[in-house]
């Protein structure tokens, strides 16, 4: 009698991805439910959300008395959502609308004209635009959570920590913005997806997604810093380790071109604004920024209409906003300081004094498919070395100088304190400093909510329940409180981050 063995159980990461998917969906349903409840129980502070004057380029009028379903949908259009929907419907009509980048409005317009076009006769154009936006952002959030898990397991090489970090993201304090008509969800999807492909060796996909992230939010151009960091280390290795100046020049050239690709969409949009607002107008009509040596529309709008600038919000009346942002800024500061204190040599040398063993495991120093296999823990040391050297030879043959690994030793210990995390920590530090010193500080909660190190550090300290139980409890309590307050205040047009 032949005995058949049971099939092996699926790898843990497959089960974890299912949990991530469920957590992301449940978190969106929770937020949307809370929004609906608060909208029913409370009256909004500002009731102008349903107002929809005709576009400047149109002579048609909008019905003054929308049907109840249409009214309920349009009531969700609050704060910056008004701008995104107006742009999707009418284009860039006014100067201040150029502060909102085009990817979300274009996506909303496309879906409302295609997938949801049959609903326009029943709900009206603006309600369908709002419905399209909600579907896009909530779907993008679910996909962003999946990419964050894949990125986390590639960098941290610890499925349990990666899972916990991703679930923290699913219930992050800025959740209200990921389910509203804001660009956070699209940016998170493109940023996490681009970084995942970047550390996994899919350079073309990485560049495309990271470039598109700059079409969703202006801080998307900062993702070019990861490429610059990688290029800097590879060029250093080519010069001082291999003594090949020509190879270093090739690496720098390729890195510069790839970084330029990430900046290109944002620069193109600024050029579009300059063409519309400055070209063809007389000197008496054009705006002051048109006459600048470098006419950057985005900076002018942020300063002119939102009073964004260095230390401008360091005023006593802004103290409540600083208190509102203090939890996320404190978490960011703790994550950076802890990494710097634990790995001072690696941190303050910008990774140049990292051990050879760690350089080989740091995917920011190389792009390879080996990262995922090491993350899953299914390749032994000898196999790692053989695969690593084979990958290196293939890259040399192909001429892909940007993908030449810098070392050939197997990986070091995984975790938040690994060399791989360094560029993410540096990126977080720059963004936190900008949020605290330049931006409206209360925006820090959602501005930093797409930074992976925040969730990695929180998950890291939760692995030591005996010592950090209170910290873990406080992090979860903080997230729950901000989800509750955000759904209450933001959805009813009261001030919130």
KATA-V504517 format. One line per field, one symbol per residue. phi: phi as a letter, one per 40 degrees, with the letter a starting at -180 (. if undefined). psi: psi as a letter, one per 40 degrees, with the letter a starting at -180 (. if undefined). Layout:
phi = ???
psi = ???
This chain:
phi = .ccbccccccddcccccccccccccccccccccccccccccbcccbbcdccacccccbbcbcdcbccdcccccccccbfcddcccccccbgccbdccccbccccdccccccccbcbdcccccbgccccdccccccdccccccccccccccccccccfadccccccccccdbcccddccbbcbcccccccccccccccccbgcccccccccccccccaccccccccccccccdccccccccccfbcccccccccccccccccccdcccccccccccccbcgbccccccdcccccbccccccccccbbfcacgcbcbcccddccccccccccccccccccccccbccccccfgcbccdcccccccccabaccdcccccgbbcdcccccccccccccccccgcccbcdcabbccccchccccccdcccccccccccccccbcccccddccccbcdddcccccccccbcccbdccccccccccccccccccccccbgccae
psi = hhhhiiiiiiiddddddddddddddddddddddddddddddihidheedehgiiideieiihhdgiidddddddeegibedddddddddeagdideeeehieddddddddddecdedeedddeiddddddddddddddddddddddddddddddddfhddddddddddddfidfdddeeagiedddddddddddddddeeegdddddddddddeedideddeeedddddddddddddddddefgddddddddddddddddddddddddddddddddddheiidddiidddeidgghdddddddddefhihedegideeddddddedddddddddddddddddgddddeefeefiidddddeheeeihieddddddefehidddddddddddddddddeegdeehidifiiiaiiideiddedddddddddddddddddihdeeddddeefhddddddddddeegdddfddddddddddddddddddddddeefihi.
